[in-house]
Every structure is written in C-alpha cells, then in structure tokens.
Amino acid sequence: MAKNSRISNVDAISFRQLKLFESIGRLQSVRRASEDCNLSQPAVTQSLSKLEELVGARLVERRASGSYLNHDGEVFYRRVSRFLAQFEEALVAFGVEGGEGGARAVAGRLLRSQVRALIAIVEAGNIAPAAQVLGLSPATLQRAARDLESNMRKSLFYRTAAGTVPTVDAMELGRRFKLSLQEIEWGIRELGAEHGSEVTPITVGAMPLGGNVLLASVLEDYLLREPRAQVLVRNESAAEMLKRLRAGDVDFVVGLVPLEAADDLDCAALTRTPYSVVARKGHPLLRQDKVSAEDLVDCEWLVGAPGSSRRACFEQLFPGHEEIRKPVATTALPIIKQLLLASDRLTLMTSYELQHEGEGMAALPFGPISPVPSIGITTRAGWLPTRAHAEFIQIIHEKMAASRTTRSVELVAG
C-alpha cells in the first residue's frame, strides 16, 4: 500500500468510511457492521477497502469466525473512536435536538465538506476570506454553509456589514469539530510511525521566559534521538498561548502552569519555581542584609505583560502602589536582560529562569514571594499524545529532574 501519501489523503476520508470502520472494529464482523449501518455487506467491504487504501495500511483481518482488527487497525481504531465521540459531544454541547440520540443522527447526515466549511469560516471570521483559504468561490461556500444549517436545523451564521459571520455557538462548534478531526490526522501519522515512514510533527507552545529556557535543551536531546523530527515552537503571551491550545493550534504548552485550574485543561506541574526580585550584580540594594517593600517601591521596574502570571504577582506584591515606575511591560527575555544589566531597574524572575538565564544578575534579599508558580506542561483535558509527543514530554520530565538534582547539589555546596 502507498505510504508517502498517507497524510495527503486525510481530506479524502469520508465520515461514512470512519463510521463503518468503527462498527467493524466494535462488532468484529462485516455482516453485523452492515446491519448496524443499514448497508449491504458488499458496500461495507468496498468502503473498508477504500479506507485502507487511503490510510496506506491493512486494518482488518477476515477470518471464518469474523473480522478482527490487526495491530494497525487497533492503532487507527483508537483514534477513530475518539473522533466519533468528540464529534457527537460537540453536537450535544451545541444543543441539537434529541440529546445524544439526536447528535448521532445529525452526525450521520453531515459531510466532511460541510464541516470543513464551518471550520474555515470560524477561523477566517466570515465567508469571503474563508472561501479564499479553501480555494472556493464565496457562492460555493455559502451553499455549503446553508446545507450545514439545514442538517443541523439550527442557525449558525448571521449577516453583518462585514459579511456572513458565525454565531458564538457556531464558533465553539467549529473549534470542537477541528479538535475531533485532529484525531484522524494523528491516527494516520501514527500508522506512518508504525511502519517507520514518518515521525509525527509536534507543535509546542512556549510560555514566556520559562518555557523558552526549558525547550532549548529539550529540543537538542529530542533531535539527537529522532533526527527526522519536525518541531514547530510557537511563542505567545500566556493568555494567547492557552487560547491557541484550546483551538488546537498547539499540541501542548510548556512553561509556567496557570495558577487557577480550568476544567478543559490538564496541568502537570513538574517543579515549583518561586519568584525573586532580581537586579544586576552590583545593584545598591544587594549591599543590604534585608530589603523592604518600601525600598522596592522607590525603584523602577520591568514588569510582565498584562494577563501574565508575572504581572499578576507584581500587582499582588504591590497592591495600590500606582506610583511605582514601570515604563516597560514585556515577556521578551533579551529585552529584560539588556534593560536590567544596564541600569538599577528591578524585575521578577523565577528561580528556574535565574538559574539558567541569570548571568550577571542576582536575587535581592527579599521574600518569600507568593503565590509560588510551577513550571510544567499544560494540555487539553483528555488529550491522547502520539508516540512522538510522549517521547518529547518524557525528555521534559528528564530535564526537569536533572535540573532539580543540580539545584540541590548547588544548595548543599553553598
């Protein structure tokens, strides 16, 4: 079977093929799957054959006692089952009539082209730019949008001066649909990995400062283990990064984990990394045995961007002190270091950042400062990593364990 074109065929896989495959795997029988889906056995067999051709792997072994998933089939079945479950959950959350039963019925009517249209419109903002992205005419995309609304039996779009735009509920539905479809893409890539023809690409989000510092060393080790790897690192503010994570634009996020847990995110804290007030070496306040809050108020500060945990910690440290001079708000480490080393300004840095990027800087004798953040990994709740993701995350754990050991040795030696 063709291997190089596996992932390029993902859009050619129909929802019906996936549902039929799920029925075969669940019921272990082509005959029972045909009854389950109200199709003839030849139609089910033909659909399975076409699906196997598209994914580039044989998925089912036919025996006298039934039809059973082989190893590749089990790998792909896991992803297909997750896709179907998430797809129907998205419809239930959207509020289709009939609850779970109604969601299954609606899911059976929807076409991939209609779902692709919704996702494109949600991401582009309205129909005109979405049509350009898909290479379709606005009229063609408009028809697909109307067909989708007809199948859903609910409004998804409304007209404005800027064009036809999605409703708030439609935007959430499009987000959920996009995440569910990622399961199929990852399933195909996992098949490629099983046969050694490819390594699953990874898109990782790096939180400001801490995430970038940690990823630099992790990437080196990962590339040594997997020379064919493809890793895209995205850098954004903490708030924007979590938005990208929820949208499926990044697979997971590394750096300071959110202080407040969210139901749709899983946060694995790897090490606590308390904040310190940091200045250049030779700063006048470093000559004091103890620095007071009053001493700090009189200094000029470099603060985190609005919405960042660093900014929140600063504001909690100095409530009501609007008079503090803080001319620069940034999460860009090169800017912070240059401005700090060339002046008597102060900033907040975590112990991890100071340990790895604190050359020429020192912590003032002030504190302890709370809350104490943690460096870790943030994923979407229920996310299932591929083998490549799991290996990358394992290296992160190894690096953090080594960092804790190094820090402990330094403290004992000190």
C-alpha positions as CSV (number, residue, x, y, z in Angstrom):
1,M,0.0,0.0,0.0
2,A,1.2,3.6,-0.7
3,K,2.8,5.2,2.3
4,N,4.1,8.6,1.2
5,S,0.6,9.9,0.5
6,R,-1.0,8.8,3.8
7,I,-1.4,12.2,5.3
8,S,-2.2,13.9,2.0
9,N,-5.3,11.6,1.8
10,V,-6.8,12.7,5.1
11,D,-9.4,15.0,3.5
12,A,-10.5,12.3,1.1
13,I,-11.6,10.0,4.0
14,S,-15.4,10.3,4.4
15,F,-17.2,10.3,7.7
16,R,-19.2,7.3,6.5
17,Q,-16.0,5.3,6.0
18,L,-14.9,6.1,9.5
19,K,-18.3,5.1,11.0
20,L,-18.3,1.8,9.1
21,F,-14.8,1.1,10.2
22,E,-15.7,1.8,13.8
23,S,-18.7,-0.6,13.6
24,I,-16.5,-3.3,12.1
25,G,-13.9,-2.9,14.9
26,R,-16.6,-2.7,17.6
27,L,-18.7,-5.6,16.4
28,Q,-15.9,-7.7,14.9
29,S,-18.0,-8.6,11.9
30,V,-18.6,-7.0,8.5
31,R,-22.1,-8.6,8.4
32,R,-23.1,-7.1,11.8
33,A,-21.5,-3.8,10.8
34,S,-23.6,-3.7,7.6
35,E,-26.7,-4.3,9.7
36,D,-25.6,-1.6,12.3
37,C,-25.2,0.9,9.5
38,N,-28.1,-0.2,7.3
39,L,-25.9,-1.0,4.3
40,S,-25.2,-4.1,2.3
41,Q,-22.1,-6.3,3.1
42,P,-20.5,-5.5,-0.3
43,A,-20.9,-1.8,0.3
44,V,-19.2,-2.1,3.7
45,T,-16.4,-4.3,2.3
46,Q,-15.9,-1.7,-0.5
47,S,-15.8,1.2,2.0
48,L,-13.3,-0.6,4.2
49,S,-11.1,-1.4,1.2
50,K,-11.1,2.3,0.1
51,L,-10.3,3.4,3.7
52,E,-7.3,1.0,3.9
53,E,-6.1,2.4,0.6
54,L,-6.3,6.0,1.8
55,V,-4.6,5.3,5.1
56,G,-1.9,3.1,3.5
57,A,-2.4,0.1,5.8
58,R,-4.4,-3.0,6.1
59,L,-6.6,-2.6,9.1
60,V,-8.8,-5.7,9.3
61,E,-8.2,-9.5,9.1
62,R,-11.0,-11.6,7.7
63,R,-11.5,-15.0,9.3
64,A,-14.2,-17.6,9.3
65,S,-15.2,-16.5,12.8
66,G,-15.4,-12.8,11.9
67,S,-13.5,-9.7,11.0
68,Y,-10.8,-8.6,13.5
69,L,-8.6,-5.5,13.8
70,N,-4.9,-6.2,13.3
71,H,-2.3,-4.1,15.0
72,D,-2.6,-1.2,12.6
73,G,-6.3,-1.5,12.9
74,E,-6.2,-1.2,16.6
75,V,-3.9,1.9,16.4
76,F,-6.3,3.6,14.0
77,Y,-9.5,2.4,15.7
78,R,-8.4,4.1,18.9
79,R,-8.3,7.5,17.1
80,V,-11.5,6.9,15.1
81,S,-13.4,6.1,18.3
82,R,-12.1,9.3,19.9
83,F,-13.1,11.3,16.8
84,L,-16.6,10.0,16.7
85,A,-17.1,10.5,20.4
86,Q,-15.8,14.1,20.3
87,F,-17.8,14.9,17.2
88,E,-21.0,13.8,18.8
89,E,-20.1,15.5,22.1
90,A,-19.7,18.7,20.1
91,L,-23.1,18.4,18.7
92,V,-24.7,17.7,22.1
93,A,-22.9,20.8,23.5
94,F,-24.2,22.8,20.6
95,G,-27.7,21.8,21.6
96,V,-29.0,19.8,18.7
97,E,-32.5,18.4,19.2
98,G,-32.7,14.9,20.8
99,G,-29.7,14.9,23.0
100,E,-27.2,12.1,22.4
101,G,-29.5,10.2,20.0
102,G,-30.1,13.4,18.1
103,A,-26.4,14.1,17.9
104,R,-25.8,10.6,16.4
105,A,-28.5,11.2,13.8
106,V,-27.1,14.7,12.9
107,A,-23.5,13.3,12.8
108,G,-24.7,10.7,10.2
109,R,-26.0,13.5,8.0
110,L,-23.0,15.8,8.0
111,L,-20.5,15.7,5.2
112,R,-16.8,16.5,5.6
113,S,-17.1,19.4,3.1
114,Q,-19.8,21.0,5.3
115,V,-17.6,20.6,8.5
116,R,-14.6,21.9,6.7
117,A,-16.6,24.9,5.6
118,L,-17.6,25.7,9.2
119,I,-14.1,25.4,10.5
120,A,-12.7,27.7,7.7
121,I,-15.4,30.3,8.3
122,V,-14.8,30.3,12.1
123,E,-11.0,30.7,11.6
124,A,-11.3,33.3,8.9
125,G,-14.1,35.3,10.5
126,N,-16.5,35.3,7.6
127,I,-17.3,33.6,4.3
128,A,-15.2,35.7,1.9
129,P,-11.7,35.1,3.3
130,A,-12.7,31.5,4.2
131,A,-13.5,30.9,0.5
132,Q,-10.1,32.2,-0.5
133,V,-8.4,29.8,2.0
134,L,-10.3,26.8,0.7
135,G,-9.9,27.8,-3.0
136,L,-13.7,28.0,-3.5
137,S,-16.0,30.7,-4.7
138,P,-18.0,32.6,-1.9
139,A,-21.2,31.2,-3.5
140,T,-20.0,27.6,-3.2
141,L,-19.0,28.1,0.4
142,Q,-22.3,29.9,1.1
143,R,-24.2,26.8,-0.2
144,A,-22.1,24.5,2.0
145,A,-22.9,26.7,5.0
146,R,-26.6,26.7,4.2
147,D,-26.6,22.9,3.8
148,L,-24.8,22.6,7.2
149,E,-27.5,24.8,8.8
150,S,-30.2,22.6,7.2
151,N,-28.6,19.4,8.6
152,M,-28.2,21.0,12.0
153,R,-31.6,22.5,12.0
154,K,-30.2,25.5,13.8
155,S,-28.8,28.8,12.8
156,L,-25.0,29.0,12.6
157,F,-24.4,32.3,10.8
158,Y,-25.8,35.8,10.6
159,R,-25.2,38.7,8.2
160,T,-23.3,41.9,9.1
161,A,-21.9,44.8,7.2
162,A,-18.6,42.8,7.1
163,G,-20.3,39.7,5.6
164,T,-21.7,36.5,6.8
165,V,-20.1,35.6,10.2
166,P,-20.5,32.6,12.6
167,T,-22.6,32.9,15.8
168,V,-20.8,32.4,19.1
169,D,-22.2,28.9,19.4
170,A,-21.0,28.1,15.9
171,M,-17.5,29.3,16.7
172,E,-17.4,26.9,19.7
173,L,-18.8,24.1,17.5
174,G,-16.2,24.8,14.8
175,R,-13.4,24.6,17.5
176,R,-14.7,21.3,18.7
177,F,-15.0,19.9,15.2
178,K,-11.4,20.9,14.4
179,L,-10.1,19.1,17.5
180,S,-12.1,16.0,16.7
181,L,-10.7,15.9,13.2
182,Q,-7.1,16.1,14.6
183,E,-7.7,12.6,15.9
184,I,-7.9,11.3,12.3
185,E,-4.8,13.1,11.2
186,W,-2.8,11.8,14.2
187,G,-4.2,8.3,13.6
188,I,-2.8,8.3,10.1
189,R,0.5,9.7,11.3
190,E,0.7,7.0,13.9
191,L,0.3,4.4,11.2
192,G,3.2,6.0,9.4
193,A,5.3,5.9,12.5
194,E,4.4,2.2,13.0
195,H,5.9,1.5,9.6
196,G,8.9,3.8,10.0
197,S,7.9,6.1,7.2
198,E,7.5,9.2,9.2
199,V,7.7,10.9,12.6
200,T,4.6,12.8,13.8
201,P,5.3,16.6,13.7
202,I,5.0,18.4,17.0
203,T,3.7,21.9,17.6
204,V,4.6,23.0,21.1
205,G,3.8,26.3,22.8
206,A,6.5,28.0,24.8
207,M,5.3,30.2,27.6
208,P,7.3,33.4,28.0
209,L,10.7,33.0,29.6
210,G,10.4,29.7,31.5
211,G,9.0,27.8,28.5
212,N,11.7,29.0,26.1
213,V,14.5,28.2,28.5
214,L,13.3,24.7,29.1
215,L,12.6,23.9,25.5
216,A,16.0,24.9,24.2
217,S,17.7,22.0,26.0
218,V,14.8,19.6,25.4
219,L,14.9,20.2,21.6
220,E,18.6,19.3,21.4
221,D,18.0,15.9,23.1
222,Y,14.9,15.2,21.1
223,L,16.6,15.9,17.7
224,L,19.5,13.6,18.7
225,R,17.1,10.8,19.4
226,E,14.9,11.5,16.3
227,P,16.9,13.2,13.5
228,R,13.8,13.2,11.2
229,A,11.7,15.1,13.7
230,Q,9.8,18.3,12.8
231,V,9.0,20.6,15.7
232,L,7.3,23.9,15.5
233,V,7.7,26.2,18.5
234,R,5.2,29.0,19.0
235,N,5.8,31.9,21.3
236,E,3.0,34.0,22.6
237,S,1.8,35.6,25.8
238,A,0.4,33.2,28.4
239,A,-3.2,34.2,27.6
240,E,-2.8,33.9,23.8
241,M,-0.9,30.6,24.2
242,L,-3.8,29.0,26.2
243,K,-6.2,30.3,23.5
244,R,-4.1,28.6,20.8
245,L,-4.0,25.4,22.9
246,R,-7.8,25.3,23.2
247,A,-8.1,25.9,19.5
248,G,-5.8,23.0,18.6
249,D,-3.1,25.3,17.1
250,V,-0.5,23.9,19.6
251,D,-0.4,20.3,20.9
252,F,0.7,21.2,24.4
253,V,2.3,24.1,26.3
254,V,5.5,24.3,28.3
255,G,6.2,26.9,30.9
256,L,4.5,28.3,34.0
257,V,1.3,26.5,34.5
258,P,-1.9,28.5,35.2
259,L,-2.4,29.3,38.9
260,E,-6.1,28.7,38.5
261,A,-7.1,25.4,37.0
262,A,-9.6,25.3,34.1
263,D,-12.0,22.4,33.5
264,D,-10.9,22.0,29.9
265,L,-7.2,21.9,30.6
266,D,-4.9,19.5,32.4
267,C,-1.8,21.0,34.1
268,A,1.1,18.8,35.2
269,A,3.4,20.8,37.5
270,L,7.0,19.5,37.4
271,T,8.7,21.8,39.8
272,R,7.9,24.8,42.0
273,T,9.9,27.9,40.9
274,P,9.3,30.8,43.3
275,Y,9.7,34.4,42.2
276,S,12.6,36.5,43.4
277,V,13.2,40.2,43.0
278,V,16.2,40.3,40.6
279,A,18.7,43.1,39.9
280,R,22.1,43.3,38.2
281,K,25.1,42.3,40.2
282,G,26.4,45.4,41.9
283,H,23.0,46.9,42.5
284,P,23.0,49.1,45.6
285,L,20.2,47.1,47.3
286,L,22.4,44.0,47.2
287,R,24.6,45.6,49.8
288,Q,21.7,45.4,52.3
289,D,21.2,42.4,54.6
290,K,17.4,42.7,54.1
291,V,15.4,44.6,51.6
292,S,12.0,46.0,52.5
293,A,8.9,46.7,50.3
294,E,9.5,50.4,50.8
295,D,12.9,50.0,49.2
296,L,11.4,48.3,46.2
297,V,8.7,50.9,45.7
298,D,11.3,53.5,45.1
299,C,12.9,51.6,42.2
300,E,12.0,51.4,38.5
301,W,10.6,48.1,37.4
302,L,10.3,45.9,34.3
303,V,7.0,44.1,34.6
304,G,5.3,41.3,32.8
305,A,2.7,41.8,30.1
306,P,-0.9,42.2,31.2
307,G,-2.5,38.9,31.9
308,S,0.8,37.1,32.6
309,S,1.4,35.4,35.9
310,R,4.5,37.6,36.4
311,R,2.3,40.7,36.1
312,A,-0.3,39.3,38.5
313,C,2.4,38.5,41.0
314,F,3.8,42.1,40.8
315,E,0.4,43.6,41.3
316,Q,-0.3,41.3,44.3
317,L,3.1,42.3,45.7
318,F,2.4,46.0,45.5
319,P,-1.4,46.5,45.8
320,G,-2.4,50.1,45.4
321,H,1.1,51.3,44.5
322,E,0.2,53.0,41.2
323,E,3.1,55.4,41.8
324,I,5.7,52.7,41.1
325,R,7.6,53.5,37.9
326,K,7.2,50.6,35.4
327,P,7.8,52.0,31.9
328,V,8.3,48.7,30.2
329,A,6.0,45.6,30.2
330,T,7.4,42.6,28.3
331,T,7.9,38.9,28.4
332,A,10.9,39.1,26.0
333,L,13.9,37.8,27.9
334,P,16.6,39.6,25.7
335,I,14.9,43.0,26.3
336,I,14.6,42.3,30.1
337,K,18.2,41.3,30.4
338,Q,19.6,44.2,28.5
339,L,17.5,46.8,30.4
340,L,18.2,45.2,33.7
341,L,22.0,44.8,33.3
342,A,22.4,48.4,32.1
343,S,20.5,50.1,35.0
344,D,19.3,49.8,38.5
345,R,15.9,48.6,37.5
346,L,14.3,45.5,39.1
347,T,12.2,42.7,37.8
348,L,10.6,39.4,39.0
349,M,12.2,36.2,37.8
350,T,11.5,32.6,38.8
351,S,14.3,30.5,40.4
352,Y,14.4,28.4,37.2
353,E,14.9,31.4,35.0
354,L,17.5,32.9,37.3
355,Q,19.4,29.5,37.4
356,H,19.5,29.1,33.6
357,E,19.5,32.7,32.2
358,G,20.6,34.8,35.2
359,E,24.2,35.6,34.2
360,G,25.1,39.0,35.6
361,M,22.0,39.1,37.8
362,A,21.3,38.2,41.4
363,A,18.3,37.9,43.7
364,L,17.7,40.6,46.3
365,P,17.3,39.5,50.0
366,F,13.6,39.9,49.9
367,G,10.8,37.5,50.3
368,P,9.4,34.9,50.3
369,I,7.0,35.9,47.5
370,S,3.7,34.2,46.9
371,P,2.0,32.7,45.1
372,V,4.7,30.3,44.1
373,P,4.3,29.3,40.4
374,S,5.3,25.9,38.9
375,I,6.9,25.0,35.6
376,G,5.1,22.2,33.9
377,I,3.1,21.0,30.9
378,T,-0.4,22.1,30.0
379,T,-2.6,20.1,27.7
380,R,-6.2,19.9,26.7
381,A,-8.2,17.7,29.1
382,G,-8.5,14.2,27.7
383,W,-5.7,14.7,25.1
384,L,-4.0,11.5,23.9
385,P,-0.4,12.0,22.8
386,T,1.2,10.2,19.9
387,R,4.4,8.3,20.5
388,A,6.4,11.3,19.3
389,H,4.5,13.6,21.8
390,A,5.1,11.1,24.6
391,E,8.8,10.9,23.9
392,F,9.2,14.6,23.8
393,I,7.3,15.0,27.1
394,Q,9.4,12.3,28.6
395,I,12.5,14.3,27.8
396,I,11.0,17.3,29.5
397,H,10.5,15.2,32.7
398,E,14.1,14.1,32.5
399,K,15.4,17.6,32.1
400,M,13.4,18.9,35.0
401,A,14.6,16.0,37.2
402,A,18.2,16.8,36.3
403,S,17.6,20.5,37.0
404,R,16.3,19.7,40.4
405,T,19.3,17.5,41.2
406,T,21.7,20.2,40.0
407,R,20.0,22.8,42.1
408,S,20.0,20.6,45.2
409,V,23.8,19.9,44.8
410,E,24.4,23.7,44.4
411,L,22.4,24.5,47.6
412,V,24.4,21.8,49.6
413,A,27.7,23.1,48.2
414,G,26.7,26.7,49.0
